[in-house]
Amino acid sequence: MLWLSQKADRFEEQSITRFDPRFWTVNFPRPMMAAVTNPGGEALDVSLVFYQRSDLAGLIWESEDLFDHPLLSYEARRDYRHVVLTFRWQSVGIKTLADGFGPTLTIEGRDASGVSRTWFVRLWNYASGTASNAVITLDFNHLDGGFFLPAEADPVYAGDIDRMFISMVPDDYDPEDDSPLTGGAVEGRVSMSDIRVTGGNADLAIGDDYVKPHTIRMANGYDDSFNITPARLMRNVLQLGYREWFTHYVGMSHYYTMAWDAQALRWVVDPAAPALNAATLAWHTDLFSRLARFRMTLVLSLSFEILDQNAPDAWAQRAHDGSRALTGWEPPSTLIAPTNGEALGWLERVFSAFGDLMDAAGLPPVFQIGEPWWWVSLGEGRIPHFYDPQTLAAYPLETGHPVPAMHQSATESPSAEQQLFLDWLGEKLGAATHRLRDHVKNRYPGAHVALLFFTPQVLDDSAPMLRSVNFPVSHWASPAYDLMQIEDYDHVIDGNWADHARGVDSVVSELGYPLEKTQFFSGFVLLEEDRHIWRNIEFALEDAERRGFSERVIWAYTQVVRDGVVMFDLDQKEQDLAGFHDVRLPDTVSFGSTGGPRFSTRVVATASGHERRNRDWDQARADYDISSGLRSVDDLAQLMAFFRARAGRAYGFRFRDWADHRSSLDRSPPAPTDQEIGVGDGSNQEFQLIKRYGDGDMAHIRRITRPVDGSVRIALDGVERTTGWSVDPHSGLVRFDVAPLEGAVVSAGFLFDVPVRFADDALSLSLEAFDAGAAPAIRLLEIKE
């Protein structure tokens, strides 16, 4: 189902012209906003929203592709010598080409001697036309930095450039003044059209692989993709095989319009202004038109989350001491209080603004209310944030009860009065999501509304009050919403499969949505160094398929592209049960075979003679030759029959590796204490069979997925247990009827087979050659499960 690819793995390449308009990006500091889009042809547009005098945006070209999938990225070529770039520049709302601080091409790289350098090329020096509408020609062989030429000429060395960007600033720009622009936000717009590139270095190779369409769906977050073009995003999505459903979370920090709060001295969401800023409008108009063109169903996701520094004071959830709810992001976000009518009204307007764009693009109206909850801080404190002024004022007015003593930790046991308050909070959360649901359904006839439920922050036995405030079953039970969407990233990341199963089972059973209206979101890998988590994500997606959920969604686009993730369906996968026959190659054939584990390591020798080694595979893949095990014509007949029954490479099967098929490291029979497979925590009931090779941190751990039936023995703290557990012979997963106690050492002994397939679809055998003692190699390859 999941493969982590690298650039060296791609099969197809084509050429693009350097400075292809799809591959430019934008960057800028807060609070301003910008977006780059492609209107068609050799052109790009930049939409800008300036809030303060020091705002500066950069339109960027990277010599190394930082934002595409390894199978689809363009080549890194830093030599721009002999390149000539020509384009028409048109701008409004920014300093013109002729102005001081006007659009400047900043080039970062190294000079001919390898010393880091930065050059500042004033575009007006290479323009023909007016200051806001000109044709610009940049010949990289004859390019000079400096404001006045030739007096201040600083020749650019174009042979070693890392990146370049064009600066764009408001008319009132002052790099030393962070004060708000007079009159409020200023919108700007830049168009680069008729982009032409000529010369010997004009073309770049680019990956052009196409993954077979599959049934895993893509989710994207605007906060992670605002800087790239929608055309670039859709190229990756489509060529990686994602189809039909596309979930787009609008994020919590870029889409809204802001105003300066002179009292708080910060920029805050402006509920009186248009809900979406101009850059967000431009970017999403482009994206939605492309999604419609490929007939994809967009799920537009909006949550109660907003960047804390931009959230109005009255909207934020607060703790007993008045402190604001803060998530773990940096900078942190906060959560809108479900009792705040003004904030809910603003969320309605946000839904409407995006919904109108969807309607204009011809997309069906499908919306997601994302992760609605009352916030409880992470970590040991578990501080509830149930006590903002609006909520405290509303409770006695609506119920006639005084606000009870405030909880300082979600792990506290509530009194009867406190429980009434907690139940009321749950009712208010349910009412808030219903208000948003009803708004979009009234505005868009035929609209579908989904609710995204995050189980780890709600179904927590250590903090049972979370269920009261964040799981209003009476409001959310089927058929209240058209789709129920489940996510449990914390459980997946930690590999906590017992809580994963318990949380998913609770949502399914208590809310009662049919399988065809239930979807599962699996993710996510925040940091590149944690790529091993993708295996947990894969397992969770497979579990969702086994459960029969209608759609499985991977979170999120940015991490999929960064880590080279390739998805494919189970029926395309070697170890799919439909492609595996649970039979063993006869022992008379396998005994005497040769082979064993094989790794994939790329070794590069440097000019100094040192080596650089890169390990491609986390786990070894065994490779066997069974020809040496054929000793008689009967063996040959058995092999031929077995090969035909497996249809060559089509079906996998079990194989006994006579050199390594026991849990023990010697030849002794399996003992229940051979391999430690986990330590109990009082809740986890499932443990994976493993075999450990070596000791300490350098040990290699091998997952055992095909134990021999009847051979598994289990012990807790060294004492064998003959009952109270079971093992899945198709996965090697041991499940206890009752979770082992915290600290209990779980160990196992077993015999095991290796899942393999034939390496080829043909056997080239000759009876005469066999009788003469010569048999061609007959290879088996291990199937990774």
Secondary structure, DSSP 8 states (H G I E B T S, - for coil): -EEE--GGG---EEEEETT-GGG-EEE--TT-EEEEE--SSS-EEEEEEE-BTT--EEEEEESS--SS-TTT-B------TT-EEEEEEEEESS--TTSTT--EEEEEEE-TTS-EEEEEEEGGGGEEEETTEEEEEEETTS-EEBSSTTTT-EE--TTSEEEEEEEE--TT--TT--SB-TTS-EEEEEEEEEEEEESTT-EEEEE-------SEEEEEEHHHHTTS-HHHHHHHHHHTT--SEEEEE--SSSSB-EEEETTTTEEEE-TTS-SB-HHHHHHHHHHHHHHHHTT-EEEEEEESEEEGGGS-GGGB-B-TTS-B---SSSS-EEEB-TT-HHHHHHHHHHHHHHHHHHHHHT---EEEEE-----B-SSSS--B----HHHHHHHHHHHS-------S-TTS---HHHHHHHHHHHHHHHHHHHHHHHHHHHHSTT-EEEEEEESTTTS-TT-THHHHHH--HHHHSTTSSSEEEEE-HHHHHHT-HHHHHHHHHHHHHHH---GGGEEEEE----SGGGTTHHHHHHHHHHHHHHHT-SEEEEE-HHHHHHHTEEE--GGGSTT-GGGEEEEE--HHHHTT-EEE----EEEEE-TTS-EEEEE--SS---EEE-GGG--SHHHHHHHHHHHHHTTTTTSEEEE--TTS-BSSSSSS---TTSEEEEE--SS--EEE-EEEESSGGG-EEEE---B-TT--EEEETTEEE-SSEEE-TTT-EEEESS---TT-EEEEE-BB-EEEEES-S-----HHHHHTT-----EEEE---
